[in-house]
Each structure stands twice: as structure tokens, then as C-alpha cells.
Amino acid sequence: MTDPLGEPLLGPVDVAVVGAGPAGAAAALGVLRAWPDARVVLLDRAGFPRDKTCGDGIAPHVGDVLERLGVPELYDDHEPVHVLRLGFLGGTDAVGRMRRPARVVPREVFDARLVEAAVGRGARLVRHRVRRVGPVPGGVDVDGVLQCRVLVGADGAHSVVRTAAGLAPHRRDRTAIALRGYAPVSPGREHEQVIAFTDDAGWPAYAWSFPVGDGTANVGYGELLPAVGPGPSKARMLERVDELLPGSADGGTRWAAHHLPLSSGRGRQPDGRILLAGDALGLVNPLTGEGIHAAVRSGALAGLAAARAARRGTPDVAGATYRRALRAAMGTHLLHMDVVTRLAVDPRTVAAGLDVAGRDPRVFDAFVDMGLADGGLTPHVLTGLVRRAGADGLAKALLAAVRGRRAA
Ligand SMILES: Cc1cc2nc3c(=O)[nH]c(=O)nc-3n(C[C@H](O)[C@H](O)[C@H](O)COP(=O)(O)OP(=O)(O)OC[C@H]3O[C@@H](n4cnc5c(N)ncnc54)[C@H](O)[C@@H]3O)c2cc1C
């Protein structure tokens, strides 16, 4: 599937994509959907299939994006998981049946299938670790081995393309760290995704158990990095899994941790020929840590914008075109999530929200859309919170959240 390491690359190409995770593969598919003859190169430092540290939870909405890219039923052979159980401090505050099931697909499988689909459409997959990206007349140069008209940076949380696009590294106060492993699934948790929030240091913090469907579960724990000093050790995070979901880490293997760059309410995509998607742009949901939906959605939009701009001979407008498309598709969600995150600074707000969601399926559904994909605050959520906290309490909290946004 890949070119052998070190083989000299041929350029120029129309679009180069750095990183072949969900954002990069979706970007390549997006280009080829709009422009089937485009010359697209997909660069990744890893050979596929490869693991990616993740909870492997695939929101139902991911399938919608892939279907629009012409890749339906990519992982339908994996068992659907209908039930989501959300707990806070050891209690169960909301358990419900999702309108559409999620799937738990190990990234070794999910990412390889997506890459294979992109290659099947005509993308060329090349194994190469990108180090330098810079402008050249008429395009963008990659390490002196490849030139393209438009480049999509989908190289994850520690993106090198992000810096080349002129953006600062992800802010530490907007970055979480999470540990995951695979363990025999605990009895009773075979058919449900469980998330257990805690209000300890590192809030918003939670442990999870997601059944893979083969007798194991992907289990883990994540929290916000502290403002200063080192983040939690692997041993400490493993302890937290066991404290919040007792027994779920027993017999676990393949423990690994990784950073999550959380969304901040504004897409910061700059003008020009370098587009950023997925974790490289910092689109992970700040409350739930979900990033795959945002990765495929933004990747698909970046691919489309790149294809249109390159094909029309106006590659310089690619950044602005993509920024507008991203704002139209995800702007409201990102804004609402920012307000929700500010409301959730007080963990009691989350406890109240879960309590309301546990009583009203419409609020539960809205939480699923907001936490796993691109939904926003709905009238049902706001009405439920008003009933729970009182109009005065909610108005004060919202006011503080909006003031916090302005001050940031
Ligand atoms: C522990 C943990 C649990 C999570 N659980 C979930 C979950 O259950 N559900 C969910 O939706 N999200 C989850 N997330 C978030 C999710 O993993 C990411 O948001 C998602 O992987 C982002 O996709 P991406 O394509 O932007 O980046 P990635 O998946 O990180 O892909 C980036 C690709 O770029 C390549 N690359 C990097 N640097 C270079 C370079 N210099 N040159 C060439 N290639 C390069 C990498 O090899 C990789 O293939 C979790 C994250 C963590 C850390």
C-alpha cells in the first residue's frame, strides 16, 4: 500500500495531505470527490495499519460524513452500541438509548480502512515524516521532496504543519491528556458505553469503558493538563480508571497516553494555501474528548475547499474558502461548546445537566449530539436547566460564561 521509505517522490501534485488519520484520509476523499482526476498525495510517518491512542468510540454522526464522501458502511461489521451511561462521582445520573448506535472500532482497523478507501479513489499513500513545510512560487514545498498547490495539515495534536501555517502550538490550558488500554470487559458493561465524570483535579475529567465487541473493552481516563507543572503520571491515570470504574482496568494491556487539543470556540484557520484539519486545528470536544467526528468533518471540508481552489487556479483563496465552510458547518457547535465549557467550570452544572438528561430523553439526545458530534444547546436543554437551577441561577451562570468568553 505504501511506497518504500526513502524513495524519491515525484511532484508537483495538486493537493498534498500531511497525516493519514481520520482528518487526512477524509481530506483526500474530499478532494477526490470534488475532483476525481486530482493528483493527491497522502503522507504519513507511519505505515498502515497502525495504532492510534484513542477510546475508539465512533459517534453515529461519523457515518453520515463518510457516506457523503462516498464511503458508506465502512465499519458496519462492528457491533452497534445503543446504550450510553453517564455518571458523576460514582452515581449514575443519565442512562439512555441513543437514537442511533455508536460503534467501537479499534483505530488500527478504522484508520486503515479509511486510508484504503482514499487510496482506492486514487490518492497516493507515501510513508514519510514531514519536517519542513514552506512557500515556494506557485505552491507549497514539503521537505524539498514534494510540491503542491494546496496543502492540508492533518498531522494530529503535535502538528508541524500548524506552525508552518503561522499558528502557535496548542495552548496548554486547552489541552487534555488521556490514557487508554484494552481489558476484558466487565460483566454488565458488554453492551453499553460508560462515562464516569469526577470533579477532582484536572476537571473536566472522566474515565470510560467502551465495549469493543470481542470480549474486551477500551478503558481509559483523561483530564485537563494543569496550568503549570507536569500532567498526571501514567500510574496515576491508571489508578483513576480503577477508582472511577472499579475493576474495569483489571487484566488491561497496551496502556498508552496522548494529548488532546481541545476546541476553543473559534476556528483559527488562516488565509492562504495551507489548511488545517482535525487535531492539528484543535477541534476536540472540550467536555467529552471526542475528536473523530470533528476530524472527518473538517477534513472533508478542507479537501473540498482545496480541490475547488486548486482546480480553478486560485489556490490562494483555499484558506478563506475553507474557513467560511468550517464556520457554516461547525461554528454554532463550537460556540455553544465554548459556552458549555465555561458553564461547566463549576462541576455542579454538569451534575445538574446529567440529572436533567436522565429525566428527559430530548435533553439526553441533545447531550449526545453536542458531546459526540456537532449539536448545540437546544431549547429543551435550556428549559430543563432553568427548571433545575431556576431562571435566575441559569441567567447568572450564562452571563458569567459569556463574560468569560469576552475576556478570553
Ligand atoms: C486516549 C484518547 C482517547 C480518545 N477517545 C476518543 C474517542 O473515543 N472518540 C473520539 O471521537 N475521539 C477520541 N479521541 C480523540 C481522537 O483520537 C482524535 O481527535 C483523532 O484521532 C483526531 O484525528 P486526526 O486525523 O486529526 O489526527 P490523528 O488521528 O492523530 O492522525 C494524525 C496522523 O498524522 C501522522 N503524523 C503526525 N505527524 C506527522 C509528520 N510530521 N509527518 C507525517 N505524518 C505525521 C500520524 O502518524 C497520524 O497517522 C481520543 C484521544 C485520546 C488521546
PDBQT file of the ligand as one rigid body, heavy atoms in Angstrom, charges set to zero:
ROOT
HETATM    1  C1  LIG A 501      -6.772   8.478  24.946  1.00  0.00    +0.000 C 
HETATM    2  C2  LIG A 501      -7.656   9.139  23.927  1.00  0.00    +0.000 A 
HETATM    3  C3  LIG A 501      -8.966   8.708  23.777  1.00  0.00    +0.000 A 
HETATM    4  C4  LIG A 501      -9.779   9.269  22.784  1.00  0.00    +0.000 A 
HETATM    5  N1  LIG A 501     -11.017   8.738  22.583  1.00  0.00    +0.000 NA
HETATM    6  C5  LIG A 501     -11.782   9.181  21.570  1.00  0.00    +0.000 A 
HETATM    7  C6  LIG A 501     -12.994   8.531  21.269  1.00  0.00    +0.000 A 
HETATM    8  O1  LIG A 501     -13.384   7.540  21.884  1.00  0.00    +0.000 OA
HETATM    9  N2  LIG A 501     -13.745   9.035  20.247  1.00  0.00    +0.000 N 
HETATM   10  C7  LIG A 501     -13.357  10.122  19.529  1.00  0.00    +0.000 A 
HETATM   11  O2  LIG A 501     -14.095  10.564  18.639  1.00  0.00    +0.000 OA
HETATM   12  N3  LIG A 501     -12.166  10.727  19.779  1.00  0.00    +0.000 NA
HETATM   13  C8  LIG A 501     -11.361  10.278  20.754  1.00  0.00    +0.000 A 
HETATM   14  N4  LIG A 501     -10.140  10.839  20.975  1.00  0.00    +0.000 N 
HETATM   15  C9  LIG A 501      -9.680  11.928  20.080  1.00  0.00    +0.000 C 
HETATM   16  C10 LIG A 501      -9.227  11.356  18.717  1.00  0.00    +0.000 C 
HETATM   17  O3  LIG A 501      -8.297  10.322  18.935  1.00  0.00    +0.000 OA
HETATM   18  C11 LIG A 501      -8.586  12.444  17.848  1.00  0.00    +0.000 C 
HETATM   19  O4  LIG A 501      -9.360  13.615  17.920  1.00  0.00    +0.000 OA
HETATM   20  C12 LIG A 501      -8.472  11.987  16.402  1.00  0.00    +0.000 C 
HETATM   21  O5  LIG A 501      -7.563  10.936  16.280  1.00  0.00    +0.000 OA
HETATM   22  C13 LIG A 501      -8.024  13.142  15.509  1.00  0.00    +0.000 C 
HETATM   23  O6  LIG A 501      -7.788  12.678  14.198  1.00  0.00    +0.000 OA
HETATM   24  P1  LIG A 501      -6.696  13.393  13.272  1.00  0.00    +0.000 P 
HETATM   25  O7  LIG A 501      -6.780  12.741  11.959  1.00  0.00    +0.000 OA
HETATM   26  O8  LIG A 501      -6.833  14.863  13.366  1.00  0.00    +0.000 OA
HETATM   27  O9  LIG A 501      -5.288  13.080  13.977  1.00  0.00    +0.000 OA
HETATM   28  P2  LIG A 501      -4.593  11.659  14.244  1.00  0.00    +0.000 P 
HETATM   29  O10 LIG A 501      -5.594  10.605  14.374  1.00  0.00    +0.000 OA
HETATM   30  O11 LIG A 501      -3.656  11.905  15.389  1.00  0.00    +0.000 OA
HETATM   31  O12 LIG A 501      -3.752  11.382  12.937  1.00  0.00    +0.000 OA
HETATM   32  C14 LIG A 501      -2.609  12.147  12.636  1.00  0.00    +0.000 C 
HETATM   33  C15 LIG A 501      -1.738  11.351  11.661  1.00  0.00    +0.000 C 
HETATM   34  O13 LIG A 501      -0.641  12.191  11.295  1.00  0.00    +0.000 OA
HETATM   35  C16 LIG A 501       0.553  11.405  11.275  1.00  0.00    +0.000 C 
HETATM   36  N5  LIG A 501       1.663  12.359  11.520  1.00  0.00    +0.000 N 
HETATM   37  C17 LIG A 501       1.895  13.083  12.629  1.00  0.00    +0.000 A 
HETATM   38  N6  LIG A 501       2.978  13.873  12.460  1.00  0.00    +0.000 NA
HETATM   39  C18 LIG A 501       3.426  13.612  11.202  1.00  0.00    +0.000 A 
HETATM   40  C19 LIG A 501       4.516  14.116  10.433  1.00  0.00    +0.000 A 
HETATM   41  N7  LIG A 501       5.376  15.036  10.924  1.00  0.00    +0.000 N 
HETATM   42  N8  LIG A 501       4.705  13.648   9.177  1.00  0.00    +0.000 NA
HETATM   43  C20 LIG A 501       3.846  12.712   8.647  1.00  0.00    +0.000 A 
HETATM   44  N9  LIG A 501       2.798  12.201   9.347  1.00  0.00    +0.000 NA
HETATM   45  C21 LIG A 501       2.596  12.659  10.601  1.00  0.00    +0.000 A 
HETATM   46  C22 LIG A 501       0.354  10.387  12.379  1.00  0.00    +0.000 C 
HETATM   47  O14 LIG A 501       1.154   9.248  12.149  1.00  0.00    +0.000 OA
HETATM   48  C23 LIG A 501      -1.146  10.090  12.253  1.00  0.00    +0.000 C 
HETATM   49  O15 LIG A 501      -1.385   8.996  11.390  1.00  0.00    +0.000 OA
HETATM   50  C24 LIG A 501      -9.295  10.318  21.961  1.00  0.00    +0.000 A 
HETATM   51  C25 LIG A 501      -7.973  10.772  22.144  1.00  0.00    +0.000 A 
HETATM   52  C26 LIG A 501      -7.162  10.191  23.105  1.00  0.00    +0.000 A 
HETATM   53  C27 LIG A 501      -5.744  10.673  23.255  1.00  0.00    +0.000 C 
ENDROOT
TORSDOF 0
